[in-house]
């Protein structure tokens, strides 16, 4: 009987190679080695997303979407935090700038490419206003709370929240996201997943 590995071998080997590559960084290797480490890091991110996708398929909808969203969020936050720790005080605005850039890329670049590809392939597309309204309302509220409102708070110096305000904004953001998940899975939203995995 031939044994077959349940996952592609590269998805298991790449994270191990990524861990081993840090030994060279501890020894002070640089130059071309840093390029190799960057490539291994990108491959390990792809491996993590592959594993998250396998888990998402196993648990089904709507939890599969949450698993993928959580996995991608953890990866992004880990990369941002590691860059901020390595960059020192000059990178204090990196998290805000990265989130703002991601929102701009999603709302303009990715949505634009999807509309273009859909128009080329299908010529005419359906537009579900109810689902889009729920998503854009939630996104707008969270963006205003996290990116715009800190510029107008006066409790401490600088465009930042104090600890009490951070706790409040975090709670409100979680409530908004939870409400969006409930609305997105309601039959009236137009975001329900059909048994074949495609949104209806």
Biotite code that builds the C-alpha atoms (Angstrom):
import biotite.structure as struc

atoms = struc.array([
    struc.Atom([0.000, 0.000, 0.000], chain_id="A", res_id=1, res_name="UNK", atom_name="CA", element="C"),
    struc.Atom([1.474, 3.343, -1.072], chain_id="A", res_id=2, res_name="UNK", atom_name="CA", element="C"),
    struc.Atom([1.462, 6.144, 1.516], chain_id="A", res_id=3, res_name="UNK", atom_name="CA", element="C"),
    struc.Atom([0.391, 9.555, 0.228], chain_id="A", res_id=4, res_name="UNK", atom_name="CA", element="C"),
    struc.Atom([0.978, 12.690, 2.261], chain_id="A", res_id=5, res_name="UNK", atom_name="CA", element="C"),
    struc.Atom([-2.357, 14.504, 2.855], chain_id="A", res_id=6, res_name="UNK", atom_name="CA", element="C"),
    struc.Atom([-0.880, 17.948, 2.145], chain_id="A", res_id=7, res_name="UNK", atom_name="CA", element="C"),
    struc.Atom([1.514, 19.214, -0.512], chain_id="A", res_id=8, res_name="UNK", atom_name="CA", element="C"),
    struc.Atom([5.021, 18.654, 0.817], chain_id="A", res_id=9, res_name="UNK", atom_name="CA", element="C"),
    struc.Atom([6.114, 22.263, 0.222], chain_id="A", res_id=10, res_name="UNK", atom_name="CA", element="C"),
    struc.Atom([3.481, 23.541, 2.676], chain_id="A", res_id=11, res_name="UNK", atom_name="CA", element="C"),
    struc.Atom([5.183, 21.562, 5.444], chain_id="A", res_id=12, res_name="UNK", atom_name="CA", element="C"),
    struc.Atom([8.820, 22.037, 4.434], chain_id="A", res_id=13, res_name="UNK", atom_name="CA", element="C"),
    struc.Atom([8.744, 25.799, 3.799], chain_id="A", res_id=14, res_name="UNK", atom_name="CA", element="C"),
    struc.Atom([7.854, 26.790, 7.412], chain_id="A", res_id=15, res_name="UNK", atom_name="CA", element="C"),
    struc.Atom([10.651, 24.537, 8.691], chain_id="A", res_id=16, res_name="UNK", atom_name="CA", element="C"),
    struc.Atom([13.113, 26.158, 6.287], chain_id="A", res_id=17, res_name="UNK", atom_name="CA", element="C"),
    struc.Atom([11.850, 29.580, 7.414], chain_id="A", res_id=18, res_name="UNK", atom_name="CA", element="C"),
    struc.Atom([12.595, 28.743, 11.053], chain_id="A", res_id=19, res_name="UNK", atom_name="CA", element="C"),
    struc.Atom([16.047, 27.445, 10.137], chain_id="A", res_id=20, res_name="UNK", atom_name="CA", element="C"),
    struc.Atom([16.801, 30.550, 8.078], chain_id="A", res_id=21, res_name="UNK", atom_name="CA", element="C"),
    struc.Atom([16.699, 32.680, 11.222], chain_id="A", res_id=22, res_name="UNK", atom_name="CA", element="C"),
    struc.Atom([19.876, 30.955, 12.412], chain_id="A", res_id=23, res_name="UNK", atom_name="CA", element="C"),
    struc.Atom([21.777, 32.780, 9.679], chain_id="A", res_id=24, res_name="UNK", atom_name="CA", element="C"),
    struc.Atom([20.270, 36.080, 10.793], chain_id="A", res_id=25, res_name="UNK", atom_name="CA", element="C"),
    struc.Atom([21.415, 35.425, 14.350], chain_id="A", res_id=26, res_name="UNK", atom_name="CA", element="C"),
    struc.Atom([24.912, 34.762, 13.010], chain_id="A", res_id=27, res_name="UNK", atom_name="CA", element="C"),
    struc.Atom([24.874, 38.129, 11.258], chain_id="A", res_id=28, res_name="UNK", atom_name="CA", element="C"),
    struc.Atom([24.715, 36.943, 7.665], chain_id="A", res_id=29, res_name="UNK", atom_name="CA", element="C"),
    struc.Atom([23.521, 39.619, 5.253], chain_id="A", res_id=30, res_name="UNK", atom_name="CA", element="C"),
    struc.Atom([23.671, 40.557, 1.596], chain_id="A", res_id=31, res_name="UNK", atom_name="CA", element="C"),
    struc.Atom([22.208, 37.920, -0.705], chain_id="A", res_id=32, res_name="UNK", atom_name="CA", element="C"),
    struc.Atom([21.179, 35.880, 2.340], chain_id="A", res_id=33, res_name="UNK", atom_name="CA", element="C"),
    struc.Atom([18.606, 38.550, 3.249], chain_id="A", res_id=34, res_name="UNK", atom_name="CA", element="C"),
    struc.Atom([17.063, 38.182, -0.206], chain_id="A", res_id=35, res_name="UNK", atom_name="CA", element="C"),
    struc.Atom([16.811, 34.417, 0.314], chain_id="A", res_id=36, res_name="UNK", atom_name="CA", element="C"),
    struc.Atom([15.176, 34.962, 3.720], chain_id="A", res_id=37, res_name="UNK", atom_name="CA", element="C"),
    struc.Atom([12.643, 37.347, 2.142], chain_id="A", res_id=38, res_name="UNK", atom_name="CA", element="C"),
    struc.Atom([11.748, 34.715, -0.462], chain_id="A", res_id=39, res_name="UNK", atom_name="CA", element="C"),
    struc.Atom([11.383, 32.055, 2.237], chain_id="A", res_id=40, res_name="UNK", atom_name="CA", element="C"),
    struc.Atom([9.180, 34.447, 4.245], chain_id="A", res_id=41, res_name="UNK", atom_name="CA", element="C"),
    struc.Atom([6.854, 34.975, 1.262], chain_id="A", res_id=42, res_name="UNK", atom_name="CA", element="C"),
    struc.Atom([6.690, 31.228, 0.661], chain_id="A", res_id=43, res_name="UNK", atom_name="CA", element="C"),
    struc.Atom([5.872, 30.564, 4.326], chain_id="A", res_id=44, res_name="UNK", atom_name="CA", element="C"),
    struc.Atom([3.046, 33.129, 4.174], chain_id="A", res_id=45, res_name="UNK", atom_name="CA", element="C"),
    struc.Atom([1.642, 31.279, 1.147], chain_id="A", res_id=46, res_name="UNK", atom_name="CA", element="C"),
    struc.Atom([1.932, 27.998, 3.069], chain_id="A", res_id=47, res_name="UNK", atom_name="CA", element="C"),
    struc.Atom([0.043, 29.496, 6.032], chain_id="A", res_id=48, res_name="UNK", atom_name="CA", element="C"),
    struc.Atom([-2.726, 30.743, 3.742], chain_id="A", res_id=49, res_name="UNK", atom_name="CA", element="C"),
    struc.Atom([-2.909, 27.292, 2.110], chain_id="A", res_id=50, res_name="UNK", atom_name="CA", element="C"),
    struc.Atom([-3.369, 25.624, 5.515], chain_id="A", res_id=51, res_name="UNK", atom_name="CA", element="C"),
    struc.Atom([-6.022, 28.202, 6.462], chain_id="A", res_id=52, res_name="UNK", atom_name="CA", element="C"),
    struc.Atom([-7.845, 27.484, 3.209], chain_id="A", res_id=53, res_name="UNK", atom_name="CA", element="C"),
    struc.Atom([-7.815, 23.745, 3.904], chain_id="A", res_id=54, res_name="UNK", atom_name="CA", element="C"),
    struc.Atom([-9.300, 24.387, 7.371], chain_id="A", res_id=55, res_name="UNK", atom_name="CA", element="C"),
    struc.Atom([-11.872, 26.772, 5.867], chain_id="A", res_id=56, res_name="UNK", atom_name="CA", element="C"),
    struc.Atom([-13.034, 24.103, 3.402], chain_id="A", res_id=57, res_name="UNK", atom_name="CA", element="C"),
    struc.Atom([-13.320, 21.548, 6.196], chain_id="A", res_id=58, res_name="UNK", atom_name="CA", element="C"),
    struc.Atom([-15.430, 23.727, 8.539], chain_id="A", res_id=59, res_name="UNK", atom_name="CA", element="C"),
    struc.Atom([-17.652, 25.089, 5.740], chain_id="A", res_id=60, res_name="UNK", atom_name="CA", element="C"),
    struc.Atom([-19.472, 28.399, 5.525], chain_id="A", res_id=61, res_name="UNK", atom_name="CA", element="C"),
    struc.Atom([-19.857, 30.853, 7.203], chain_id="A", res_id=62, res_name="UNK", atom_name="CA", element="C"),
    struc.Atom([-17.036, 29.800, 9.540], chain_id="A", res_id=63, res_name="UNK", atom_name="CA", element="C"),
    struc.Atom([-14.617, 29.140, 6.680], chain_id="A", res_id=64, res_name="UNK", atom_name="CA", element="C"),
    struc.Atom([-14.690, 32.793, 5.688], chain_id="A", res_id=65, res_name="UNK", atom_name="CA", element="C"),
    struc.Atom([-13.988, 33.780, 9.288], chain_id="A", res_id=66, res_name="UNK", atom_name="CA", element="C"),
    struc.Atom([-11.046, 31.360, 9.453], chain_id="A", res_id=67, res_name="UNK", atom_name="CA", element="C"),
    struc.Atom([-9.526, 32.860, 6.293], chain_id="A", res_id=68, res_name="UNK", atom_name="CA", element="C"),
    struc.Atom([-10.125, 36.423, 7.478], chain_id="A", res_id=69, res_name="UNK", atom_name="CA", element="C"),
    struc.Atom([-8.557, 35.668, 10.857], chain_id="A", res_id=70, res_name="UNK", atom_name="CA", element="C"),
    struc.Atom([-5.547, 33.947, 9.274], chain_id="A", res_id=71, res_name="UNK", atom_name="CA", element="C"),
    struc.Atom([-4.859, 36.807, 6.875], chain_id="A", res_id=72, res_name="UNK", atom_name="CA", element="C"),
    struc.Atom([-5.303, 39.377, 9.660], chain_id="A", res_id=73, res_name="UNK", atom_name="CA", element="C"),
    struc.Atom([-2.847, 37.560, 11.932], chain_id="A", res_id=74, res_name="UNK", atom_name="CA", element="C"),
    struc.Atom([-0.295, 37.356, 9.117], chain_id="A", res_id=75, res_name="UNK", atom_name="CA", element="C"),
    struc.Atom([-0.641, 41.053, 8.276], chain_id="A", res_id=76, res_name="UNK", atom_name="CA", element="C"),
    struc.Atom([-0.472, 42.190, 11.906], chain_id="A", res_id=77, res_name="UNK", atom_name="CA", element="C"),
    struc.Atom([2.564, 39.979, 12.545], chain_id="A", res_id=78, res_name="UNK", atom_name="CA", element="C"),
    struc.Atom([4.425, 41.466, 9.589], chain_id="A", res_id=79, res_name="UNK", atom_name="CA", element="C"),
    struc.Atom([3.519, 45.039, 10.573], chain_id="A", res_id=80, res_name="UNK", atom_name="CA", element="C"),
    struc.Atom([4.524, 44.514, 14.216], chain_id="A", res_id=81, res_name="UNK", atom_name="CA", element="C"),
    struc.Atom([7.830, 42.891, 13.232], chain_id="A", res_id=82, res_name="UNK", atom_name="CA", element="C"),
    struc.Atom([8.624, 45.844, 10.946], chain_id="A", res_id=83, res_name="UNK", atom_name="CA", element="C"),
    struc.Atom([7.717, 48.314, 13.703], chain_id="A", res_id=84, res_name="UNK", atom_name="CA", element="C"),
    struc.Atom([9.891, 46.508, 16.253], chain_id="A", res_id=85, res_name="UNK", atom_name="CA", element="C"),
    struc.Atom([12.827, 46.388, 13.858], chain_id="A", res_id=86, res_name="UNK", atom_name="CA", element="C"),
    struc.Atom([12.430, 49.995, 12.685], chain_id="A", res_id=87, res_name="UNK", atom_name="CA", element="C"),
    struc.Atom([12.358, 51.686, 16.068], chain_id="A", res_id=88, res_name="UNK", atom_name="CA", element="C"),
    struc.Atom([10.586, 54.996, 16.817], chain_id="A", res_id=89, res_name="UNK", atom_name="CA", element="C"),
    struc.Atom([10.631, 56.096, 13.174], chain_id="A", res_id=90, res_name="UNK", atom_name="CA", element="C"),
    struc.Atom([7.963, 53.500, 12.333], chain_id="A", res_id=91, res_name="UNK", atom_name="CA", element="C"),
    struc.Atom([5.269, 54.558, 14.819], chain_id="A", res_id=92, res_name="UNK", atom_name="CA", element="C"),
    struc.Atom([2.857, 55.503, 12.011], chain_id="A", res_id=93, res_name="UNK", atom_name="CA", element="C"),
    struc.Atom([3.517, 52.353, 9.985], chain_id="A", res_id=94, res_name="UNK", atom_name="CA", element="C"),
    struc.Atom([0.442, 50.475, 11.210], chain_id="A", res_id=95, res_name="UNK", atom_name="CA", element="C"),
    struc.Atom([-1.917, 53.359, 10.389], chain_id="A", res_id=96, res_name="UNK", atom_name="CA", element="C"),
    struc.Atom([-0.332, 53.968, 6.998], chain_id="A", res_id=97, res_name="UNK", atom_name="CA", element="C"),
    struc.Atom([-0.429, 50.250, 6.143], chain_id="A", res_id=98, res_name="UNK", atom_name="CA", element="C"),
    struc.Atom([-4.117, 49.955, 7.030], chain_id="A", res_id=99, res_name="UNK", atom_name="CA", element="C"),
    struc.Atom([-4.931, 53.064, 5.007], chain_id="A", res_id=100, res_name="UNK", atom_name="CA", element="C"),
    struc.Atom([-2.960, 51.728, 2.024], chain_id="A", res_id=101, res_name="UNK", atom_name="CA", element="C"),
    struc.Atom([-4.691, 48.343, 2.265], chain_id="A", res_id=102, res_name="UNK", atom_name="CA", element="C"),
    struc.Atom([-8.120, 49.992, 2.284], chain_id="A", res_id=103, res_name="UNK", atom_name="CA", element="C"),
    struc.Atom([-7.243, 52.101, -0.748], chain_id="A", res_id=104, res_name="UNK", atom_name="CA", element="C"),
    struc.Atom([-5.870, 49.089, -2.635], chain_id="A", res_id=105, res_name="UNK", atom_name="CA", element="C"),
    struc.Atom([-8.974, 47.008, -1.840], chain_id="A", res_id=106, res_name="UNK", atom_name="CA", element="C"),
    struc.Atom([-11.547, 49.710, -2.606], chain_id="A", res_id=107, res_name="UNK", atom_name="CA", element="C"),
    struc.Atom([-9.910, 50.866, -5.824], chain_id="A", res_id=108, res_name="UNK", atom_name="CA", element="C"),
    struc.Atom([-7.452, 48.319, -7.207], chain_id="A", res_id=109, res_name="UNK", atom_name="CA", element="C"),
    struc.Atom([-8.948, 44.945, -6.306], chain_id="A", res_id=110, res_name="UNK", atom_name="CA", element="C"),
    struc.Atom([-12.585, 45.978, -6.760], chain_id="A", res_id=111, res_name="UNK", atom_name="CA", element="C"),
    struc.Atom([-11.677, 47.627, -10.065], chain_id="A", res_id=112, res_name="UNK", atom_name="CA", element="C"),
    struc.Atom([-9.873, 44.513, -11.312], chain_id="A", res_id=113, res_name="UNK", atom_name="CA", element="C"),
    struc.Atom([-12.806, 42.303, -10.281], chain_id="A", res_id=114, res_name="UNK", atom_name="CA", element="C"),
    struc.Atom([-15.275, 44.554, -12.097], chain_id="A", res_id=115, res_name="UNK", atom_name="CA", element="C"),
    struc.Atom([-13.063, 44.617, -15.190], chain_id="A", res_id=116, res_name="UNK", atom_name="CA", element="C"),
    struc.Atom([-12.553, 40.839, -15.219], chain_id="A", res_id=117, res_name="UNK", atom_name="CA", element="C"),
    struc.Atom([-16.264, 40.229, -14.593], chain_id="A", res_id=118, res_name="UNK", atom_name="CA", element="C"),
    struc.Atom([-17.251, 42.635, -17.352], chain_id="A", res_id=119, res_name="UNK", atom_name="CA", element="C"),
    struc.Atom([-14.886, 41.011, -19.834], chain_id="A", res_id=120, res_name="UNK", atom_name="CA", element="C"),
    struc.Atom([-16.042, 37.492, -18.956], chain_id="A", res_id=121, res_name="UNK", atom_name="CA", element="C"),
    struc.Atom([-19.796, 37.992, -18.347], chain_id="A", res_id=122, res_name="UNK", atom_name="CA", element="C"),
    struc.Atom([-20.449, 41.293, -20.201], chain_id="A", res_id=123, res_name="UNK", atom_name="CA", element="C"),
    struc.Atom([-23.184, 42.138, -17.690], chain_id="A", res_id=124, res_name="UNK", atom_name="CA", element="C"),
    struc.Atom([-23.092, 41.629, -13.928], chain_id="A", res_id=125, res_name="UNK", atom_name="CA", element="C"),
    struc.Atom([-25.605, 41.623, -11.093], chain_id="A", res_id=126, res_name="UNK", atom_name="CA", element="C"),
    struc.Atom([-25.088, 44.120, -8.288], chain_id="A", res_id=127, res_name="UNK", atom_name="CA", element="C"),
    struc.Atom([-26.385, 43.308, -4.800], chain_id="A", res_id=128, res_name="UNK", atom_name="CA", element="C"),
    struc.Atom([-26.949, 46.693, -3.177], chain_id="A", res_id=129, res_name="UNK", atom_name="CA", element="C"),
    struc.Atom([-28.021, 45.324, 0.223], chain_id="A", res_id=130, res_name="UNK", atom_name="CA", element="C"),
    struc.Atom([-24.826, 43.338, 0.770], chain_id="A", res_id=131, res_name="UNK", atom_name="CA", element="C"),
    struc.Atom([-22.595, 46.140, -0.466], chain_id="A", res_id=132, res_name="UNK", atom_name="CA", element="C"),
    struc.Atom([-24.396, 48.678, 1.738], chain_id="A", res_id=133, res_name="UNK", atom_name="CA", element="C"),
    struc.Atom([-23.771, 46.576, 4.861], chain_id="A", res_id=134, res_name="UNK", atom_name="CA", element="C"),
    struc.Atom([-20.094, 46.092, 4.000], chain_id="A", res_id=135, res_name="UNK", atom_name="CA", element="C"),
    struc.Atom([-19.422, 49.734, 3.131], chain_id="A", res_id=136, res_name="UNK", atom_name="CA", element="C"),
    struc.Atom([-21.299, 51.034, 6.184], chain_id="A", res_id=137, res_name="UNK", atom_name="CA", element="C"),
    struc.Atom([-19.265, 48.836, 8.514], chain_id="A", res_id=138, res_name="UNK", atom_name="CA", element="C"),
    struc.Atom([-15.996, 49.657, 6.760], chain_id="A", res_id=139, res_name="UNK", atom_name="CA", element="C"),
    struc.Atom([-16.691, 53.401, 6.816], chain_id="A", res_id=140, res_name="UNK", atom_name="CA", element="C"),
    struc.Atom([-17.574, 53.398, 10.509], chain_id="A", res_id=141, res_name="UNK", atom_name="CA", element="C"),
    struc.Atom([-14.451, 51.447, 11.501], chain_id="A", res_id=142, res_name="UNK", atom_name="CA", element="C"),
    struc.Atom([-12.214, 53.609, 9.303], chain_id="A", res_id=143, res_name="UNK", atom_name="CA", element="C"),
    struc.Atom([-13.586, 56.837, 10.796], chain_id="A", res_id=144, res_name="UNK", atom_name="CA", element="C"),
    struc.Atom([-13.115, 55.510, 14.337], chain_id="A", res_id=145, res_name="UNK", atom_name="CA", element="C"),
    struc.Atom([-9.577, 54.250, 13.780], chain_id="A", res_id=146, res_name="UNK", atom_name="CA", element="C"),
    struc.Atom([-8.023, 56.564, 11.174], chain_id="A", res_id=147, res_name="UNK", atom_name="CA", element="C"),
    struc.Atom([-9.835, 59.922, 11.364], chain_id="A", res_id=148, res_name="UNK", atom_name="CA", element="C"),
    struc.Atom([-11.137, 60.397, 14.902], chain_id="A", res_id=149, res_name="UNK", atom_name="CA", element="C"),
    struc.Atom([-7.698, 60.145, 16.613], chain_id="A", res_id=150, res_name="UNK", atom_name="CA", element="C"),
    struc.Atom([-6.750, 63.417, 14.868], chain_id="A", res_id=151, res_name="UNK", atom_name="CA", element="C"),
    struc.Atom([-9.447, 65.244, 16.853], chain_id="A", res_id=152, res_name="UNK", atom_name="CA", element="C"),
    struc.Atom([-8.977, 63.800, 20.353], chain_id="A", res_id=153, res_name="UNK", atom_name="CA", element="C"),
    struc.Atom([-7.373, 66.107, 22.922], chain_id="A", res_id=154, res_name="UNK", atom_name="CA", element="C"),
    struc.Atom([-6.910, 63.835, 25.939], chain_id="A", res_id=155, res_name="UNK", atom_name="CA", element="C"),
    struc.Atom([-3.200, 63.316, 25.192], chain_id="A", res_id=156, res_name="UNK", atom_name="CA", element="C"),
    struc.Atom([-0.739, 64.971, 22.825], chain_id="A", res_id=157, res_name="UNK", atom_name="CA", element="C"),
    struc.Atom([-0.582, 63.732, 19.273], chain_id="A", res_id=158, res_name="UNK", atom_name="CA", element="C"),
    struc.Atom([-3.120, 62.066, 17.008], chain_id="A", res_id=159, res_name="UNK", atom_name="CA", element="C"),
    struc.Atom([-3.528, 59.035, 19.301], chain_id="A", res_id=160, res_name="UNK", atom_name="CA", element="C"),
    struc.Atom([-6.083, 57.616, 21.735], chain_id="A", res_id=161, res_name="UNK", atom_name="CA", element="C"),
    struc.Atom([-5.467, 57.166, 25.442], chain_id="A", res_id=162, res_name="UNK", atom_name="CA", element="C"),
    struc.Atom([-5.913, 53.688, 26.956], chain_id="A", res_id=163, res_name="UNK", atom_name="CA", element="C"),
    struc.Atom([-9.562, 54.201, 27.919], chain_id="A", res_id=164, res_name="UNK", atom_name="CA", element="C"),
    struc.Atom([-10.414, 55.431, 24.434], chain_id="A", res_id=165, res_name="UNK", atom_name="CA", element="C"),
    struc.Atom([-8.513, 52.502, 22.873], chain_id="A", res_id=166, res_name="UNK", atom_name="CA", element="C"),
    struc.Atom([-10.598, 50.057, 24.909], chain_id="A", res_id=167, res_name="UNK", atom_name="CA", element="C"),
    struc.Atom([-13.819, 51.770, 23.843], chain_id="A", res_id=168, res_name="UNK", atom_name="CA", element="C"),
    struc.Atom([-12.854, 51.913, 20.145], chain_id="A", res_id=169, res_name="UNK", atom_name="CA", element="C"),
    struc.Atom([-11.736, 48.269, 20.214], chain_id="A", res_id=170, res_name="UNK", atom_name="CA", element="C"),
    struc.Atom([-15.074, 47.201, 21.718], chain_id="A", res_id=171, res_name="UNK", atom_name="CA", element="C"),
    struc.Atom([-17.086, 49.254, 19.227], chain_id="A", res_id=172, res_name="UNK", atom_name="CA", element="C"),
    struc.Atom([-15.055, 47.863, 16.308], chain_id="A", res_id=173, res_name="UNK", atom_name="CA", element="C"),
    struc.Atom([-15.668, 44.278, 17.477], chain_id="A", res_id=174, res_name="UNK", atom_name="CA", element="C"),
    struc.Atom([-19.393, 44.966, 17.862], chain_id="A", res_id=175, res_name="UNK", atom_name="CA", element="C"),
    struc.Atom([-19.528, 46.497, 14.378], chain_id="A", res_id=176, res_name="UNK", atom_name="CA", element="C"),
    struc.Atom([-17.694, 43.536, 12.860], chain_id="A", res_id=177, res_name="UNK", atom_name="CA", element="C"),
    struc.Atom([-19.887, 41.021, 14.707], chain_id="A", res_id=178, res_name="UNK", atom_name="CA", element="C"),
    struc.Atom([-23.007, 42.837, 13.546], chain_id="A", res_id=179, res_name="UNK", atom_name="CA", element="C"),
    struc.Atom([-21.701, 42.813, 9.978], chain_id="A", res_id=180, res_name="UNK", atom_name="CA", element="C"),
    struc.Atom([-21.128, 39.051, 10.164], chain_id="A", res_id=181, res_name="UNK", atom_name="CA", element="C"),
    struc.Atom([-24.705, 38.527, 11.386], chain_id="A", res_id=182, res_name="UNK", atom_name="CA", element="C"),
    struc.Atom([-26.117, 40.816, 8.696], chain_id="A", res_id=183, res_name="UNK", atom_name="CA", element="C"),
    struc.Atom([-23.959, 39.268, 5.969], chain_id="A", res_id=184, res_name="UNK", atom_name="CA", element="C"),
    struc.Atom([-25.285, 35.798, 6.810], chain_id="A", res_id=185, res_name="UNK", atom_name="CA", element="C"),
    struc.Atom([-28.939, 36.835, 6.838], chain_id="A", res_id=186, res_name="UNK", atom_name="CA", element="C"),
    struc.Atom([-31.078, 35.885, 3.816], chain_id="A", res_id=187, res_name="UNK", atom_name="CA", element="C"),
    struc.Atom([-31.887, 39.547, 3.105], chain_id="A", res_id=188, res_name="UNK", atom_name="CA", element="C"),
    struc.Atom([-28.255, 40.552, 2.679], chain_id="A", res_id=189, res_name="UNK", atom_name="CA", element="C"),
    struc.Atom([-27.629, 38.798, -0.594], chain_id="A", res_id=190, res_name="UNK", atom_name="CA", element="C"),
    struc.Atom([-24.294, 37.524, 0.765], chain_id="A", res_id=191, res_name="UNK", atom_name="CA", element="C"),
    struc.Atom([-25.363, 33.988, 1.566], chain_id="A", res_id=192, res_name="UNK", atom_name="CA", element="C"),
    struc.Atom([-23.254, 31.144, 0.260], chain_id="A", res_id=193, res_name="UNK", atom_name="CA", element="C"),
    struc.Atom([-24.936, 28.509, -1.840], chain_id="A", res_id=194, res_name="UNK", atom_name="CA", element="C"),
    struc.Atom([-24.073, 24.793, -1.431], chain_id="A", res_id=195, res_name="UNK", atom_name="CA", element="C"),
    struc.Atom([-21.715, 25.017, -4.406], chain_id="A", res_id=196, res_name="UNK", atom_name="CA", element="C"),
    struc.Atom([-19.650, 27.668, -2.593], chain_id="A", res_id=197, res_name="UNK", atom_name="CA", element="C"),
    struc.Atom([-20.618, 30.660, -4.720], chain_id="A", res_id=198, res_name="UNK", atom_name="CA", element="C"),
    struc.Atom([-22.361, 33.712, -3.335], chain_id="A", res_id=199, res_name="UNK", atom_name="CA", element="C"),
    struc.Atom([-25.980, 34.158, -4.362], chain_id="A", res_id=200, res_name="UNK", atom_name="CA", element="C"),
])
